[in-house]
Structure formats: structure tokens, C-alpha cells
Amino acid sequence: MSQRERMSSVDTTWLRMDRPNNLMMIVGVWMLEGPVDLDRVESQITEGLLSYRRFRQFVERTPAAIYWRDDLNFDLSHHIRRIRLPGRGGKAALERLVGELASEPLDPNHPLWAVHMVERYEGGAAVIFRIHHAIADGMALMDVTMKLVDGPEHRAGGADAEREEEGWLQSLMAPVVAAVNAGAEASGSTIKAALDLARNPLKAAGLLRDGAGVATELAYLLVMPSDSATRFKGKPNGTKRVAWCDPIELTEVKAVSRALGCSINDVLLSCVAGAMRRYLEDCGDKTKGVECRALVPINLRQPGEVDLGNRFGIIGVELPVGITHPIERLRTVRQRMQALKTSYEPRTTLGLFAALGYLPKLVQDQLFDLIVSRATAVMTNVPGPDKPLTVAGSRLKQSLFWVPQTGDTGMGVSILSYAGKVQFGLISDVSQTPNPDAVVRHFPEEFEKYLYYVLLDPPAEEEAEEAASPGA
């Protein structure tokens, strides 16, 4: 008889969130320079993943609970496959394949992960990962990938240095994360509050008037207004497409952020808002006053804590898509991000996810749908290793990944730094954004506006100070 362990309430929430039109899979892509020894790559990936017991366990559902059960008949052939792209097999073909795999559910009879190795991609190879969100969140999987690359110095956690980069969203939220990790009391009280509000959501309005702290933020999550109605929103049909642009130099992003008196993250978020605005205008839509909310996962693990499962909260970032002038839009983004420093939202949502795991699925779906319906996109901002990595002797030249969209959300934006560059990627549902490349191509164009502004018309010292002031 195989052994089993009960699934945590938070992981249960993400497992039960699977829907035919929005699968709870984290999708990643590695692009390796040639020459590539695929046998070595496969062996190294397999060894790294299977060092975690979870990758040998399938999900067992019972009337009483959900469990991780050891798969005594584990067969690697169910999880790792080799494939070749049709025709010349370039970037567009790889993007289409990744979209097709993102639309395809994992086999529930086996451990919930799969790897497709694309042979002869641009003279090297590409590796496509699909891992169910119930196994781990994005930050945990970032540490898992460090076990798949060459060299003990990388496997020890090559992303740590970049995680300390000033200006990234994770650094911005450090005071909140520290408060969450100060003890279990905050999390426990949040779960209690979430369960109470789940039983009586009408209490939310009263809490907004009279409450404070975590309870008020939880109430806000349940009654917050929706963002603007745009073509980015609607009912997804489950067919996904992905696209990514050429990466931009992180040194240039840093230089622009310093010159304009803001954070790296402010610049990148403003570029995302600008790209979304450009796309809407290309489609002939009005953009004045448009606001798009992005749900952003925030890691709640303590420094050095590496484990699977899910331990993160979510904040809602308001993107001022309707602001045309790049500098005005950047200042608005910065002001909003500064306000998030005192937010309780990450720990509030962590407690809410835990509470939802104990509730009947029907109630869970209703409450979570209520929250995600107020947003347009899910967005990740993940700092990766600052030095180039190799896998089985082949250089990892490009890396991307997307977290899943939830409810009826049909867009996922990924911002990933790696080896001194910043990579933008987009995954979308074809019912809402059939050609994500038409959005992605605007990301570097929007950044170039800030770069040209700094190089050709550098702000005066007092102007930079004004941009850096809290009220700017």
C-alpha cells in the first residue's frame, strides 16, 4: 500500500480551481543554445525534479479530504516527451506549441507535471514545463529549477542576489512579508476572519466603515469595484496563445529608473500599462480613463525558506492604461506602488486561500470568482539569476514562465529578469486577445520612450526630485 499525506488547505484551493477554460498550470520555457545533448538534459531534469517526493505523487480524492499519494507505478514516459516543431520551427512555431500545451490538461491519473523537449530549436533545443499550481507556486518552482542547472553554486540558489535588487516588487513588500512571518497569529486571525466573512459576506460593507487592518482589507477584497470593461475581459474559451519579445538590458532599466527617481518595478509596470493602451488604440478602442487591475502574487516565505506548496498572497495593482503621457503614467504608477507598502492584502489573501480550502467547492468558486472578476490580468514579476546558467553543458539563453489565470481572467503577464536582461511575456485566451504578440511587441517600444527621454532630454535635478517625492 502506498503512503499518502493530506493536502494542505491552500494547495487544495488551487487544485479545486481547475476549470476547462482556465487550467491551474504553471507553464515555463527554457531555450538552450546548441550543441545540446538531450539525453543529458533529460537525465538532469529528471534527477532534479524527482529529488522532490511530490513529483512522484498523484492526487487522491476522498469524500473526507484530498491527499498526495505515492505512485507505486510511476512511469517517466508519462511525463517527459520529445517533439519537433513543424516547418522551419522558429519562434512563432514554438509560441504556438506552448499555447497548445497550456490549453491541454494534465493527466489526473498521474503526478501533475509534464515536460516536452523540443529538438533542434534554433540550432539548440527548447524545454517546455507544465506543473500544476497545487504542487508549488512560482517562487518555489524558481528554487526547484536551481536543482536542474549545472553547478553547486547555482543549485544553492542563484536568484538570491537578484531578489535583493532595490525597486523590485518583492522588496517593496518586504515590510508586509516581515509582519506576516512574525508569527502564526496573523495568519490564524485572517483565516478566522475569512471564514466569518464567507458565511456572511454582507459584513464586508460594515467592516469597511468600522474595521481596521487585515479585516478591513479582506472586506475590501470582497467588495472592491471592478476595473474598466475592455476587450481584455470576457468569458475565456480555454484556447491559449503565448508570445514574448526580445529581452531588454537590465542595466538600461536601472539607469532609467535612477534618472527618473523611481524604482525598476515602476518603470516596468508603466511599460505594461503603455503596451496595453497601445493595443487597445490599435483596435480602435477609446482608452481615456481606462484602469486595468492586475493580480500580482507576492512571496510570503522567509528568506532562505525553500519548500514546495503555496505560500503567497496577492495584491491588486491598478495599471493606469488610460494615461497617454509616459512620464505622467510613470508617476501615477509610482504613487500607487508607494501606497501598497502599508497594504495588508498579501497576508489577507493567504488567509483567504486557506479558508477557501475548508469550504465547499461551490462556496469557494463563488467567493473567488467575486474577487478575480474585478481584475483584467494576473501578473508575475520574478527576479531570476543574474548570471547565465547552463543545463547539461548547454547555455540557457532565455527563460520564461507564466502562472495560470483564474476564474474568467484571460490574460497573464510575466516579467522575468535573467542574466542581466528583463524578459516580457504574455499568455492570453483567444476569445479575448487572439494575438498576444500584438501586445507584447509594444513592451520594448514603451521602454524606449523612457530611454530616449533620459538620453535626449534628461530631467533637471529638481524634476527628478519631484518624481521621487512621495506625492509625485
Buried (B, 14 or more C-beta within 10 A) or exposed (E): EEEBEBBBBBBBBBBBBBBEBBBBBBBBBBBBBEEBBBEEBBEBBBEBBBEBEBBBBBBBEEEEEBBBBBBEEBEEEBBBEEEEBEEEBEBEBBBBBBBEBBBBBBEEEBBBBBBBBBBBBBEBBBBBBBBBBBBBBBBBBBBBBBBBBBEEEBBEBBBBEBBEBEBBBBBBBBEBBEBBBEEEEBBEBBBEBBBBBBEEBEBBEEBBEEBEBBBBBBBBBBBBEEBBEBEBBBEBBBBBBBBBBEBBEBEBBBBBBBBBBBBBBBBBBBBBBBBBBBBBEEEEEEBEEBBBBBBBBBBBBEEEEEEBBBBBBBBBBBBBBBBEEBBEBBBBBBBBBBEBEEBBBBBBBBBBBBBBBBBEEEEBBEBBEBBBEBBBBBBBBBBBBBBBBBBBEBBBBBBBBBBBBBBBBBBBBBBBBBBBBBBBBBBBBBBBBEEBBBBBBBBBEBBBBBBEBBEEEEBEEEBBEBBBEEEB
